[in-house]
């Protein structure tokens, strides 16, 4: 007999009662999480933390400049459009079906168990892999910060020792896992401080750059022009697609606000509002930073120019000194804070998606376990941490190229599961598209356009990544390593799904979570 948690208490249900629940609600049910523990502000803060603007933009700004020059603000706005459109679709799905499984649950309801399972796989794979990257970045910036404070640049080189690097990385992962395992109030309290500091430093950094430029102290003063916001000024479609791919990545993470929906006050409305506000807040912050730094440093290849490949891996660190002088250390601290806080908050998404997949019988029922003390998905959190830690340790000791190319391949995973979710919104609401102008906009046009943009970007990236020069320049049999890794992740998901189909056929027959369509 198949058991799964009771809709209200999280206690097991027999298959008979599960069938009643499935017939009435399509299987949607609660999972024993701490309801009402996250408010609107808390959800927004956690959303910003998961995006990690300081860490993300310091690594992405330089490469984006190398692709599109001064049109960085334009490409940020273009990247913002599909994110906003998809967020609106997420909001509509959450309003109708608030469930911690988000992409997995909604795609299952719209398209059936096979597509839903792969949407869940895409989300979990992307977030678990990026956890390892965040931990690694935190290690690099920890030693960089110590080197700055001590005045001994050699200390920063310690992070290049793979054994020390992995050991410290695992300590970061352990700390983040411990906090994530605890209740959501602990996560919120920590994130208020970490995100507040991060945003304050970024705004100060940007304003200081504009002041220095106005005072004639810029490295390569570049007058701000409206043309910077014109995407049609970009030279080629390839440059546009490459820049857009980077832009999509820097917005990724806002959907964490939706995976907390069963723990949010007003679960049908608050998570969607939080997602929209998070995306809008981030685009304003990114535009401020990019405009101010281009105005100060220009896009050339000089010592501090944003086009200089020697500084593109960490733009903020190299520009902090010329802009902030003795306060430059705050920027390194902000990036360290950003990666560390994102490491902790990013645990929210894969843990709750795995919880939902276990709850509905798509993977082993052990993943449906909720901590009786903290009301968090304890088992799923620990498994996510172990997988991310093992992946980072093995890849870091074997090959840094494989590690970073896997992270590059995450762009495809992001477009994959965001796109599926956008199309799930369109299909789930197909019977109510024409019942109101609002429905036409929010359940048809917005998610459809957002999904199409992401689908085009997914296939464009897929084709471009076959080039051995894409990413680190590594290849397998003449095919780019990024493409190979992306295919390994996707095909690996199909293999695991087929295995689960043999082990747990009830989910794949639609018995635990059935297809549905909105009728009003």
C-alpha positions, 0 to 999 in steps of 0.5 A: 500500500502506498503512503504519503503525507496527509494534506493538513498534518503531513501524516501518511495517507493510505492509497484509498484516501489519497485517491479521494484527495486526487479526485478532488484536488488533483493530488495537491496537498500540504507537506507539514512545513511551517505555515505562515512563517515568512512574510512579504519582506522576508520573501523578497529579502531571501529572493534577493539573497538567492540571486546574489547581486554582488557576487553575480554581477562582479563575475558577469559584468566584464564578460557581458561588456566584452560581448555588447560593449556599452549596451550592457544596460540594454541587455540587462533590460532585455534579460529582465523582460523574459524574467518578468514575463515568466514571473507573472506566469509563476504568480498565476500558477501559484495563486491557483496551486500554491505548492512547494514543488513549483515547476515540478508540480505545475508542469505535472498538472499541466503536461503530465508526470513525465514533463513534470518530473523533468522540470523538477530535475532541471530545477534541482540539478541547476540549484544543487550544482550552483551551490557548489559554485557559490561555496567555491566563490565564498572560499576565494573571497574569504582568502582575498579579504584576509589578504586585503586586510592583512596587506599580504597578497600571498594569502589570496593564493592559498585558495588555489591549493585544491585541498585547502580550497575543498576543506574550507568549501566543505566548512561553508557548506556545513554552516549553510546546511545547518542554518537551512535545516533550522526553521525559516525564521533563522534564515530570515533573520540572517538574510536581513543582515547579509542582504542589507549590508550587500545592497548598501555597499553596492549602492554606495559603490555605484554612487561613489563611482558617479561622484568620482566621474563627475569630479573628473577622477574617472579612469576612462570617463564615458558620458552616459547616453540613452543609446546604452539602453538600445538593444538594437545597437548591438552588432550581431545576433550572436553577441546579443544571444551571448549577452542575453544568456549572461543577463538571464543568469544574473537574474536567476534565483527569484523563483525561490520566493515561490518554493516557500509558498507553503511557508508564506503568509498569504500563500496564494498571493504573497509569493507571486508579489515577492517574485515580481518585486524581487525581479524589479528591485534587482533590475534597478540595482543592476542598471545603477551599477552597470551605468555607474561603472561604465561611466567611470571605467569605460569599456576599453581594455586598459588597466581598469577598463571593463573590457580588460580580460585580466579583471573580468573575473572580478570587476568589483575587486579591481575597481573598488580601490580607485573608487572607494580608496581605503573603504575598498575592503567593503566591496570584497566583504560584500561579495563574500557576504553575497556568495555566503548568503546565497549559498544558504538561501539557495538550499531552499529551492532544491530541498522543497522541490525534492520534498514535493517530489518525494511527497507525490511519490516521484522519488523515494518517500524518504525525501518527503520527511519533514523535521519534527522540530523545525518543520523543514525538509531536513532529509532533502536539505542534507542530501542536497548538501552532500551531492553539491559537496561531493560534486565540488570536491571531485571536480575541483580535485580533478579539473577546474575546467570541468567544474566551471564549464558545468556552471556555464552549462547551468544557463541551459538548465535555467532556460529549460525549467523556467521555459517549461513552467512558463508553457505550463502556465499557458496550457493550464489556463487554456480554457480561461484565456478569453474570459477577461483581458487580464487573463489574456495578458497574464495567463497567455501573452506574458508566459507565452512570450517569456517561454518562447524567448527562453526556448530560443535562448536554450536552443541557441546556447545548445548549438553555440556550446558545441563549439570547442571554444565555448566556455573554458575551451575544453572539448570531448571528441571535438565537441565543446565540453559545455555542450557535453556536460549539458547533455549529460545532465539532461540525459542523466535526468531521463535515465533517473526518471526511467528508473523511478518509473520502474520503481514508482509507477503510481506517480507516472500513472497520474495516481498521486498527482493528476493532470488538470486544467483551470476552468474558471 
